[in-house]
């Protein structure tokens, strides 16, 4: 969640600080007051390109600082290349959560403590940009990798998740692909790559095989002769230091022994005298009775230490021959460590691995045949797992498409069509042939590519979101998707800009209620011009622009309940606020508050278990529709065409 935001010298904003909380925050103000500048600053934190024009006139730099909570790690972004389908090196790391739930932090070194994640972006007047993450300088790409998965922005701004095809596969997977199926593919691909690697090691011609066998046999002989053991180097290093310092150690031990026990006036002797003196005094004052006992204990401990020192001093002896043996052994272990480029304690494991490969090479023909059979089995398992994943994704895509279209109808886009195009990852030059299946390239996330398409108006061909949807349409489309996925999405904060573009009346009211529902699960920031949407907010911020000493200044402040009523009244009636508009604003707030209370039971059904039970028994869908039919209007409305999308829409009707 976005906990804190400070913007300095960014466009017309001189210095603004915001403390942000959970739930829905509405940001309102006159056109041109600077609301979208706030979104522009947030896109900069997501790593989007900033230009020198963003620096306020007369300032030497613009600064955006923020604190994000660490409550959820980021979703996995794309797969790496420009077409959004690269999985990186197929022999490299098989990544964790294909749906976007990265195991651990996407940055790898971002701490998981209770403090927030500290972000800053500085843009100089010359156009140079510097980014810091937890105080450490990072490139803009690194900022995008860490912040992008935590912060979704929709509107007419760079860096939107929805317009990035590399994120679409994760959205589809979140719509109902099981963790078991996803893990099954990544594990099967990992097993396939290992089988391919082992076979490749043996698949050499006779000359190469003989040459490698000679090399490995020599290395194995060298390691077996050395017989390295784990922990040996550390133990020998301690012994070397003891042998090299034998004289100093003996002198220290005997000196301490004298002071403690042997010398005249030693510590033990003095403790004995003290014990006797206090013993006599205790006869006169019982309050001193425990002191002689404590001194006796101290004297006994000193006696124990003295005996240990006497034994230690007698055991210390310089042994130049043994020191030479130890140093020679340490030198040999260090040489082997440098030669094989492994930790010294890993030399024993290396010896075992080389021995296994030598055995494989000596029995190469038999091993190759066995490994080829194992590889064929691994390919079959991987192909089967990927096929199951494709089937599951098509089902999830169909459900997501239907639910999103139903939500779009409620959000003022009744005739919009939302489709999910399913393709396979194309084969590329240099791909491991074992990962190619009938023209499909397999990776840890399967062999699928998906892309979201939309046709906002009838008669239009569905096109990719970046090419067809306006800022307002993108905002409503993201809202429609988040209504379906809000309780499963890993994103912490959604930012909606222009979600109210081209709507009003009942639709605005429905959009406001939908935003409030999404805010039950995630922090939501919404820039809006419509009072019907702003009324549903938990927090309300107003952006205002003023002239001060010939300069334009934009301010952003959180409104009190009274100020909020005044702001809504202004939004309803324009510049002149009257008793009538105040009354209308108060009524609007009261109505929104009442309807938001009706949303609170939603978190209880938040697990959306009803979709989970479905897989448990496919016969229960009918019984599920029956419980839904308990609300008298819902069953009847199902057959009807218009109101009936309500069951499909993922937020309750008023």
N, C-alpha and C positions, 0 to 999 in steps of 0.2 A: 504494500500500500504506500502511496505517496504521502509522507508525513509532514514534510516541510518543503517549501519552495521559496527561493529568493531570486529576484531578477533585478539586475542593475544595468542601467544605460543600454537597454535593449529597445531599439526603435524609440517610441515616445514614452516608454516607462523609464523613469529615473531610478527609483529604488522602491521595490515592493517586496514585502514578506508575507507569506501565507502559511498558517498552521492548518493542515487539512485532516479531516477525520474520516471514519468509515461511512458507508451509506452513500446517498445521492447528494451531490453538491451541484447547485444550479449557479451559473455565472451569467448575469444579465447586464444590460447597459445599452445606451444609445448606439445606433449604427456609427461605426468609426471611432468608438471610444477606446478601442484597443483590446477587445475580447480575443480576437484571433491572434493577437501578438502573444498572448499567454500560451496558446496552442503552438505557435511557432517556436517559442522557447522550449516547450516540452519536446517537440520533434528534434530540436538541437541536442537535447539530452539523450535522445535515442540514436544519436550518431548521424543524423541527416546533415547534409551540406548546408553551411551557413555562409552568407556573403557579407562583405564589408558594409553593405547598406543597412544591415541589422544593428550596427553600432550607432548609438545616439549621436547626433551632431554635436561636435565640441568635445566629446569624450574620447579617451585614448583606447578604451576597450569596453566590451560588453561582457557581463558575467551572469551565468545561470548556475545556481547551486540548488541541490535537492538532497533530501534524505528519504530513502526507500526502506521500508521494513524488510527484514530477511525471512519473513514467515513462510515464503514459498520460493523455491528455486525456479529458475526460468524454464520456459518450454524450449524444446530444441527447435532451432530455426531450420533453415533449409538444409540441403544436403551438400552444398558446397560450390557447385559451379553455376555458370550463368543460366543454364536452362532449368535449374532448380531440381535436378534429379540425381546429382552426383552424391555418392556415399563416401567420397574420399577414397583412400587406398583400400581396396577390398581386402587386403591382407592386414590392414591396420586394426585399429580399435573398433570392435563391434559395439556401437553405442547403445546406451541404456534404453530409454523409453521412446519408441518410435512415435508415440502419440504426443510427444512433447515433454514428458516428464523425465528430465535429465536426472540421472542418479548423481547427486552432488551438484555443486555450483557450476554453471556453464563456463565460468572463468577458471575454475580449477583451484584458484587460491583466494577466492573471496571468502572471508571468514564467516562462520556460522554462529557468531555470538549474538547476544540479545540486542546490541546496538544496531542502529540502522546502517544501511549501505550509503556511504557518502559519495556524492557525485558532484562534479563541477565541469563547466564548459566555458572557456574564456576565448573571446574573439577580439583580436586587435583591430585597430582602425585600418591596418594594412591588409587585413583579410586572413592573417594567420590564426589558426585555431589550436588551442591546447586543451586536453581533457585529463581529468584526474578521477581515479576510482579508489576510494579509501586512501586518498592522499598520494597515490602513486600515478605518475604520468603514464598514460596509455594512448594508443592510437584511436581514432574515431571508430574504426571497425570493432575494436575491443569493447568500446562503450555500447555499440549497437548490439553486440552479442550478449552483454549482461543486462542492459536496460530494456532492449526490445522485447524480450520474452516476458517482462514484468509489466509493460505499459503498452496498451493497444490504443491507437489513435485513429479516428476516422473523420474524414472531411477533406477539404481541399488543401492537403499538406503532404509533404514528402514523407516517406518512410512508413506508410500504412501497412499493417499486417495483411489486410484483405487483398491488396493489390499485388502482393508478393506471392507468386504461385508456389514457392518453396514451402509455404506454411499451410497450404491447403490439405496436404495429405494428413497432417496432424489433426486438422479440424474434422475430417471425415472419420479418422480413427477414434476421436473423442466421442463421436456420435453413436458408438455402440460396438466397436471391435474389442473383443475381450483381451485382457492382459495375457491370458494363456496362449492365445493364437499368436499374438505379437511376439512374445518371448520364444514361442516354438520356432518361428522363422529365424530370429536372430541366433538362436542356439544351433539350429540346423545349418545355417550358413557358416557359423564358426567351425562346426565339425567338418563341413565340406572343405573349407579353406585349409584346415589342419591336414586332412587326408591328401589334398592336392599338394601341400608343401612336402609331406613325407615322401610321396611318390616322386616328386620332382628331384629330390635329393638322390634318389636311386636311379632315376631315368637318365643315365649318362652312357656314352659309348664306352667301349672296353678300355680305351686308352685313358680317358678321363677318370673312369672308375678306378683303374689301377693306380693312377697318379694320386687321387684323393685317398685311396686306401693306404698308400705309402706314407702320405703326410700325416694322416690320422694315427696310423700305427706308431709313427715316431713320437707324436705328441703324447699318445697314450703311454708309451714306454717311459717317457720322461716323467709324466705325472705319477705313474705307478712306482717308479724308482724313488720319487720324492715322498710319496705317501702323505700328502697334506691332509690335515685334520681340521675340522671346524673348531675355532677357538684357540688353536695352537699358537698362532702368531701373537695374540694378546698375552698369553701365558708366558711365552718366551721373552717378550719385551719386558715384562715385569722382572723376570729372572735376570735378564741382562743388566737392568738398572741396579738390581740388588748386588750382583757380582762386581759391577764396575765401581760401586760405592761402598764396598765392604768395610774399609778402614773407617770412613766417616760414620757408618751405621754402628759399628762396634763402639767407637768412642762416645757416641751419643747415648747408647744404651748403658755403658758402664758409668758415664757421668751422672745420668739420671738415677742409676742404682745407688751410687754413693750418696747423693743428696737425700734420697728417699730413705735409705736403710743402713748403709755401711759406714758412712763418715761419722765422726764425732759430732754430736748435736744434730743428727739427721732428723728428718720429719717424723719418723716413727718414734724416735726417742723422745722428741718434744711432745708428741701427742700423748705418749705414756705419762709424762710428768703432768700434763694438763689434766689427764683423766684422774690421776691420784689426788691432785689439789682440789678438784671439783668434787671428788668423792668425799673428802673430808668436810668441804663446805656444805655438802648436801646433808651431812649429819646435823648441821645447825639450822639449815633452811630447806625444808622438803621441796620448795619450789624449784630447786636446782637438781632434783633427783634424776630427771631424764637426761641431763646433759652428759654425765659420765658415760651413760649407755651409748649415746650417739657418738661420743669420741671413741669408744671402744669399737663401734662399727667402722668408723673411719680408719682406725689403726689396722683393723683386720683387712680392709680393702687395700690399704697401702702395703700390707704384707703380701697380699696376692699379687699386686702389681710388681713388687720387688722380685718375687719368685719368677714371674714371667720374664722380667728384664734379665735376670741372671741366666735363665735358659736361653733366651734370644741371643744374648751377648756370646754365650758359649757356642751357639750354632753358626755364628757369622764367621766366615773364613774366606779369604781371597783365594780364588782358584783360577788362575790365568788360563789353564788348559780348558776348563769348562766354559769360561767366558768366550774363548776363541770358538768353541763348538757352537755355542748359542748364537754368536754373531754370524757365523758361517751359515747356519740354518736360516736365520732371519733374512740374510742376503739372498739365499736361494728362493725362499718363498716370495720375496718382493720381486725378484726377477721373473718368476712364473706369473705373478699377478700382472706385471706390466706387459709381458708378452701376450697373454691371453685376454687382457683388458677386462678383467673381472675382479670383484672384491676378493681379497685373500681368503676369506672364509668360504667362498664359492668354488674354490679350486677342486674340492672333493666332488662336488656335484658335477662340475665340468668333466672330471675324469670319468664319471659314470655315464654321462651323455655321450662322450666320445667313444666309450667302450660299446654302447648300444649301437651307434652308427657304424662302427667297425664291424660289428656282428652282422648288421644289415647288409653292408657292402660285400662281406664274405659269402653271404647267402643271397646275393642280389636277385638272381633269377627267381628263386622261390618267393622271396619277399616282394618283388615287383608284382608277381601274379596275385599275391594275397592283398597287396595294397591297392591294386587296380580293382579288385572285387570290393574292397572296403570303400573305395572312391565311388564306384557305381551305386553302392547302397546309400552312401551319403548324398549323392545327387538325387536319387529317387526320393529319399526322405525330405530333402530341401525342396524339391519340386512339388511334392505333395503338400508340405507346409505352406509354401508360397501360394499354391492353388487355393487352399483353404482360406488363406488371408484375403486373396482376391475376392472370393465369394462373400466373405464376411464384409469386406469393404463395399461391395456393390449393394449389399443389403443395407448397410449403414448409410451409404450415400442416398439411397432411395428414401429412407426414413427422414434423413436430414433435409433433403430437397422438399419433401411434402410438408414437413413441419415449418420450414422457413417460408415457403410460399403462403401457408396459412397465416403465419405471423405478418408477412408483408401485406396481406390483404387487410389485416387489422390496423396496420401502420400507415395506411393511406396509399398503398400501391396495389390495389385490388387485382389488376390485370398483369402484374409483373410475372414473368416466368423465371424460375431459378433452377438451373441445371448443373450437374456435376459431370464433367467430361472425364471419362476413364480411359487411360492409355497405358502402354507398357514402356518401360525404360529401354530406350534404343541401345543397340550394341555399338560400342565405340572401338576405335583402333587401340590396341594395347590391352584390351580386357582379357582377363584370365579366361581361357576357353571353357574351363570347368564351371564358370559362372554364367555361361550363355546357354539358354534353353530356347530353341526355335525362334531365334531373333529377339529374345528377351534377355535383358541383363539383370541378373539377380544380385541383390544386396541385402544387408541386415534388415532392411525395412520392406523386403519383398521386391517384386519386379513391377510394381504399379507406379503410375504417375496420375495425379488427378488435378483438375483445374476447375475453379468455380466460374460459371458463366451466368449472365443475367440479360434478360430482355425486358427493360422497364416498361415498354409500351407494346400494345398489340401490333402484330405485323412486322416486328423487328426480329432479326436473327439474333439469337443469344451470342454474346461476345464476351471476351475476358473483361473482368471488372475494371481494369485500368483503362480500357478503351471505350467503355460504354456508359459507366455510371457517373453521375455528377456527385459533388461533395455531399449534398443532402441525401441522395439515393444511397451512397456508400454508407453514410451514417445509419440510415434506417435498415440497410441490409445487415450491417454489423450487429445492430440491435436485435434484428430478427434471429440471427444466428446465435447470439449470446443468450437469448431467451431459451434456446434449446440446450445450450451447453454450459450455462452459467455455473451450475453446481459441479461440473466436471473440469472446467477450464482451469489451467494453472496460472493464467494471467491475474495479477493483483489489481490492476487499475485499468478501467476503460475510460477513454476520453471521446465524447461525441460532440462534433462541431457541425452545425447546420442540419441536425437531425429533424428540425422543424421546417426545413425549406419546402415551400409549396403546400403546406397543410394548415389546417385550422379547425376550429369547432370540435366536433366529436372525435375526429382523428387525433388532434392534439391532446385531448384528454386521454385517449387510449395510449398514445405514445408516452405520456407522463406516467401512467400506471405501469406500463411495461418497463420503463427505466427504474421505477421504484422496485419492481420485482427483481430485476437483475441486481440492484443494489443490496438485496438481501444476502447475496453471496459474494459480491465484489464491490470495491470502491468504484464509484461512477462520478465522473465530472462531465457536466453537460452545459454547453453554451447555447442559450436559447433566447428568442425574442418573444416567446409565447407565454403568457401568464398561466395558461392551463397546464403547461409542462413544469414551470418553475414552482408551482404550488405544491408539487409532490416531493420537493427536496427536503432532505434532513438539514442541510446547511445552504445558505443563500449568500452569494458574493455579488457585489455590484461593482462594475467597472465604470469609472467616470473620467471625463477629460476636461481639463481646465487650462486657462492661460495664466501664467504667472511670470511677471517681469519679461513679457514678450516671448516666453517659451511655452510650448505645449507640454503638459504633464498628464500622464494617465495614472490613476490610483485604483487599487482594488481593495475593498474592505468587506468584512463579513457583517451581515446585517442582523440587528436584534429583531425580535418578533414585531415590534412596532414599526421599525424601519422597513421590515419586509412587507408589511401591509401597505406602506406608502409606495414601495417600489412596484408591487403588483398593481396598485391603483394607477400608477403612472403608465404601466404597460397596457392597462385596460383602456384608460381614457386619454392618453397622450400627455402633453406637457401640463395641462390643467387638471389638478387632482381635486375632486369634489367629494361631498358626503356620499353621493351615489356610487362613485367608483371605489371609495374606501369600503363601503358596505359590500360591494360586489367582491372586492379583494378578500375581505374577511370571510365571506361566505365560501369563496373558492378555496381558501386555506382550510377552513373547517371541513369542507366536503372531501378534500384530498386527504386530510389527516384521518378521517373516518374510513375512507376506502383503503388507505395504506394499512390500517389496523387489520383489515380483512386479509391482507397478504401475509400477516405474521404466522398463521398456521402453516404457510408454505414451507418454511424451513424444516418442519417436522417431516413433510413428505419430500423434503429436499433430496434424499437419496434417490428420488424418482424410482422407488423400488418397483413401481408397477411395470417399469420396462424390464427390471431385473427378473421379477417372477415370470415374465413371459417366456424367457428361455427355459425356466425350470419346468414348466408344463405348457406346451403349446395349446393345450385344450383350454387353458384358463383365459385366453383372450376373450372368450365369450363371457366368462364369468366376470372378467374385468369390465366389459362393457355394461354388464348388469349392475355392478356397483356404481358405475358412473351414471347408470340410469336412475339411481336413487334420487338424485336431484331431479325432480319431476320434469324440469324444463330440458335438461341435457339429453335424456334419451330421445325425447321427441324432436329436439332440435337437430340431432344427428342426421336423421333423414333429410331435413331441410337443407337447402343448398347454401344460403348465405350465413345465417348464424352458426351453421354447423361446423365451420372451420374452428369454432371455439374449442371443441375437444382436442383438435390437433394443435391449436396454438398453445404455446407453453406458458401462458399466463392467464389467470382467472378472469372471467368476465365480471363486470361490476354487479 
